[in-house]
Amino acid sequence: MEVKIGIPSVPRELVIETASTPEEVESALAAAVAAEAGVFVLTNVKGGKVLVPADKIGYVEFGSTEPRRVGFGNVL
């Protein structure tokens, strides 16, 4: 699943490809926001971690859970 994180005063958003479900990402975000000095932690598909201070997050957008399609033509 693709997750986009927008941070105020940063021109580009963070784009992370994760194996987590939307429910897992949402609960991790809720826990980070609820904590006083919370940190939102996501693990990408290669096993790396991305940490973002919860008070710096402007928005989080969940992408599609299906893999991206590659190609130029329609399949018959």
TIFIVO-662799 format. One record per residue: x, y, z of N, C-alpha, C, CB in turn; residue number from 1. Coordinates in pm, 1 decimal. Atoms other than C-alpha are relative to their C-alpha. Glycine has a CB too. Example, Ala and Ser with C-alpha at 12.3 -4.5 7.8 and 13.67 -1.06 7.14 Angstrom:
ATOM      n.x      n.y      n.z     ca.x     ca.y     ca.z      c.x      c.y      c.z     cb.x     cb.y     cb.z  nr
ATOM     89.0   -119.0      0.0   1230.0   -450.0    780.0     90.0    120.0      0.0    -99.2      2.7    124.6   1
ATOM    -82.0   -119.0     -6.0   1367.0   -106.0    714.0    -77.0    109.0     73.0     41.4     46.2   -141.5   2
***
This chain:
ATOM      n.x      n.y      n.z     ca.x     ca.y     ca.z      c.x      c.y      c.z     cb.x     cb.y     cb.z  nr
ATOM     85.2   -116.5      0.0      0.0      0.0      0.0     89.7    122.7      0.0    -96.9     -0.2    121.8   1
ATOM    -74.8   -124.7      5.1    123.8    349.0    -76.8    -57.1     98.5    101.9     -3.7     60.3   -142.4   2
ATOM     40.3    -99.3    -99.9    115.0    608.3    203.0     74.2    128.8    -30.7     29.7    -49.3    146.6   3
ATOM    -59.0   -131.9     22.8    173.1    979.3    139.6    -17.4     82.7    126.1    -65.0     71.3   -122.9   4
ATOM      2.9    -81.6   -120.7    262.9   1205.2    431.9     39.0    142.0    -38.9     95.7    -57.1    110.6   5
ATOM    -27.2   -140.7     25.9    240.2   1581.3    394.8     48.3     68.3    126.5   -124.8     70.4    -54.3   6
ATOM    -58.1    -72.4   -112.6    452.7   1800.1    619.1     -2.0    149.0    -34.4    146.4    -49.8     31.4   7
ATOM      3.1   -143.5     27.6    389.4   2175.8    644.8    140.9     55.8    -20.6    -69.7     74.5    114.1   8
ATOM   -123.4    -70.4     36.5    665.6   2395.3    499.5    103.3    -89.7    -67.6     61.2     61.9    122.6   9
ATOM    -85.4     87.5     80.3    813.5   2100.8    306.9    -70.9    -14.8   -134.8     25.0   -141.9     70.7  10
ATOM     69.1     -3.0    129.2    739.0   2128.0    -66.1    -40.7   -136.7    -55.2     86.6     67.4    -99.3  11
ATOM     33.3    131.7     52.1    734.1   1753.1   -136.9    -53.2    -88.2    112.1    122.8    -65.0    -66.5  12
ATOM     53.2     92.1    -99.0    537.8   1483.2     37.6     86.7   -125.7      6.0   -146.4    -36.1    -32.6  13
ATOM    -68.7    127.8    -15.2    690.6   1162.8    173.8    -89.7   -108.2    -58.7     34.1    -29.6    150.4  14
ATOM     76.2    110.1     57.7    579.4    859.5    -27.5     66.4   -129.5     43.8     -7.5     10.4   -156.6  15
ATOM    -53.5    123.5    -56.7    623.1    522.2    141.6    -84.4   -116.8    -48.3      2.8      5.8    155.5  16
ATOM     66.7    123.8     39.4    536.8    179.6      4.5     12.5    -96.9    117.8     62.6    -60.7   -132.6  17
ATOM     -0.8     84.2   -118.8    437.2    -39.9    299.2    -87.6   -123.0    -19.1    -46.5     79.1    121.4  18
ATOM     80.1    122.3      3.2    300.9   -390.3    349.7   -110.4      3.1    104.7     88.8   -122.1     21.7  19
ATOM    101.8    -12.5   -105.0     83.0   -269.5    640.1   -137.7     23.6    -61.1     35.5    114.9     96.6  20
ATOM    137.2    -24.8     43.4   -293.6   -259.7    609.3    -39.3    143.5     35.0    -98.1   -101.5     65.5  21
ATOM     45.0   -135.2    -36.3   -481.3     71.9    617.4    -37.8     12.6    147.7   -118.9     39.2    -85.7  22
ATOM     38.8     -2.9   -141.5   -612.7    -17.8    963.7    123.4      9.8     89.7    -82.0   -125.8     36.2  23
ATOM   -123.7     -5.4    -78.1   -258.4    -74.5   1096.1     63.6    138.3     -7.0     99.1   -105.8    -49.5  24
ATOM    -57.3   -134.0     16.2   -138.0    258.3    954.0    -81.9    101.4     78.7      5.8     39.9   -149.4  25
ATOM     88.2    -93.1    -72.3   -439.1    440.9   1096.4     17.6    -11.3    150.8   -146.2    -25.7    -36.8  26
ATOM    -17.5     16.0   -144.2   -392.0    292.6   1443.9    137.4     49.5     45.3    -18.7   -146.7     39.6  27
ATOM   -133.0    -51.7    -33.7    -17.8    374.6   1440.8     -1.1    152.6      1.3    105.7    -51.9   -100.2  28
ATOM     10.4   -146.4      4.8    -99.5    733.5   1341.7    -78.2     52.7    120.3    -67.8     45.3   -131.3  29
ATOM     80.6    -43.1   -114.7   -368.4    763.8   1610.7     79.0     -9.3    130.1   -127.4    -84.4     10.2  30
ATOM    -82.1     15.4   -120.1   -129.7    632.7   1877.3    107.9    107.0      7.4     63.9   -138.5      3.3  31
ATOM   -105.1   -102.2      2.1    144.0    875.6   1767.6    -56.4    137.9     31.2     69.9      1.8   -136.2  32
ATOM     62.3   -131.0    -25.4    -91.8   1174.0   1772.3    -45.7      9.8    145.2   -120.1     23.1    -95.3  33
ATOM     47.8     -0.5   -138.4   -232.2   1074.6   2113.0    113.8     15.1    100.9    -76.8   -127.8     28.6  34
ATOM   -114.4    -13.0    -90.4    113.6   1053.3   2271.1     47.6    144.8      1.8    115.4    -94.8    -42.6  35
ATOM    -40.7   -139.8    -14.4    255.1   1381.3   2399.8    110.8     38.4    -98.0     46.3     26.0    142.2  36
ATOM   -109.8    -24.7     95.4    577.8   1366.4   2197.4      9.5   -119.5    -93.3    137.1     24.4     74.1  37
ATOM      8.6    121.5     79.7    465.0   1090.7   1962.1     77.1      6.0   -129.8   -141.3    -29.9    -29.5  38
ATOM    -70.7     15.0    126.8    653.2    964.5   1661.3    -76.1   -103.5    -81.7    150.7    -42.4     21.3  39
ATOM     69.7     88.6     91.9    471.6    809.8   1366.2    105.0    -84.8    -70.9    -87.6     80.5   -102.6  40
ATOM    -99.5     92.3     55.4    666.8    500.8   1253.8    -67.2    -90.6   -102.0     67.3    -84.3    112.5  41
ATOM     45.9     90.8    104.0    611.4    315.4    927.2    118.0    -82.4    -48.8    -65.8     77.6   -117.1  42
ATOM   -102.7     87.2     56.7    807.4     19.8    791.5    -31.5    -18.3   -147.2      6.6   -138.2     74.4  43
ATOM     24.0     15.0    142.9    852.1     13.0    415.4     14.2   -145.3    -41.7     96.2     87.7    -80.2  44
ATOM      0.0    137.8     47.8    839.6   -299.2    198.1    138.4    -63.8      2.2    -55.3     -5.3   -139.6  45
ATOM   -136.1     53.5     -4.5   1220.4   -337.4    208.2     51.2    -17.9    142.6     93.7     91.1    -76.2  46
ATOM    -38.5     18.6   -139.1   1226.9   -342.0    589.6     55.2    124.2     67.5     99.9   -107.2      8.7  47
ATOM    -46.5   -125.2    -59.3   1345.1     16.6    643.6   -111.9     69.1     75.0     56.1     92.8   -107.3  48
ATOM    100.1    -72.4    -78.9   1169.7    247.2    888.4      6.6    148.6    -30.5     20.7    -24.4    150.9  49
ATOM     13.0   -144.5     15.6   1046.5    602.3    843.4    -64.9     51.3    126.7    -83.7     38.7   -128.2  50
ATOM     51.8    -58.5   -123.0    995.7    810.9   1156.9    -29.5    147.2    -24.4    100.3    -17.8    117.5  51
ATOM     41.7   -138.7     16.8    804.3   1139.1   1152.6    -61.8     46.7    131.5   -101.2     15.5   -119.1  52
ATOM     64.5    -52.6   -121.0    723.9   1352.2   1458.8   -148.4     27.5    -28.2     71.7    130.2     48.9  53
ATOM    144.2     -9.6     24.3    344.6   1340.1   1490.3    -49.0    144.0     -6.6    -75.5    -73.7    108.2  54
ATOM     45.6   -139.6      1.9    313.4   1713.0   1556.0     41.2     73.8   -127.4     54.6     73.8    121.0  55
ATOM    -42.7    -60.9    126.2    478.1   1786.5   1217.3    -79.8    -50.4   -119.7    146.9    -26.6    -22.8  56
ATOM     76.9     58.7    110.0    228.2   1584.2   1008.8   -117.1     90.6    -34.8    -50.4   -141.7     37.0  57
ATOM    112.1    -79.6     48.9     -9.0   1790.6    796.7   -115.5    -88.4    -44.7     44.7     89.3   -115.0  58
ATOM    101.6     94.9     44.0   -194.1   1499.0    635.4     64.3   -133.6    -32.4    -76.2     54.0   -122.2  59
ATOM    -42.4    134.4     39.8   -168.4   1127.0    562.3   -103.6    -50.7    -98.8     14.4    -97.2    124.3  60
ATOM     88.3     50.2    104.9   -312.4    983.2    242.4     33.5   -146.1    -28.0     13.0     85.5   -129.5  61
ATOM    -19.4    141.6     30.3   -361.2    609.2    188.8    -26.6    -21.1   -147.7    -92.7    -90.4     87.1  62
ATOM     17.9     31.3    140.9   -315.4    486.1   -164.8    -69.1   -133.7    -16.7    133.8     -0.3    -72.5  63
ATOM     61.8    126.9     34.9   -443.4    179.4   -336.1     78.3   -116.4     58.2    -10.6    -14.0   -151.1  64
ATOM    -66.3    118.5    -52.7   -369.9   -161.9   -189.5     41.6    -95.5   -110.3    -90.3    -71.0     97.9  65
ATOM    -41.0     87.4    109.7   -334.9   -322.3   -532.4    129.8     50.9    -61.2   -110.6     -8.9   -107.6  66
ATOM   -127.4    -42.9     57.5      4.5   -318.0   -703.5    -21.4     86.6   -123.4     85.7   -121.2    -35.6  67
ATOM      9.2    -87.0    117.1     71.0    -58.7   -971.5      6.6    -81.8   -126.9    111.4    104.9      0.9  68
ATOM     -1.9     66.1    129.1      6.8   -163.4  -1325.4    105.2     66.2    -87.8   -139.3      4.7    -67.1  69
ATOM   -102.1    -49.6     89.6    285.4   -130.4  -1575.1    -34.9    -45.2   -139.8    140.8    -48.9     41.4  70
ATOM     30.7     35.3    138.6    224.7   -121.0  -1947.9    -70.6    111.9    -69.6    -83.9   -125.2     -6.4  71
ATOM     59.1   -105.9     78.9     84.1     82.8  -2226.9   -128.1    -41.7    -71.3     98.9     48.2    -99.6  72
ATOM    116.7     45.2     73.0   -185.5   -131.1  -2385.4   -101.4    -67.4     87.9     40.3    -92.1   -108.3  73
ATOM    105.6     71.6    -71.2   -508.8   -290.9  -2281.6     16.5   -149.3    -23.1   -140.5     47.5    -45.7  74
ATOM     -4.6    145.3     12.2   -521.8   -663.5  -2218.2   -133.9    -46.8    -56.1     30.9    -68.2    138.0  75
ATOM    124.3     49.7     61.0   -774.5   -844.9  -2434.5    -49.9   -121.6     70.5     20.0    -31.3   -146.4  76
***
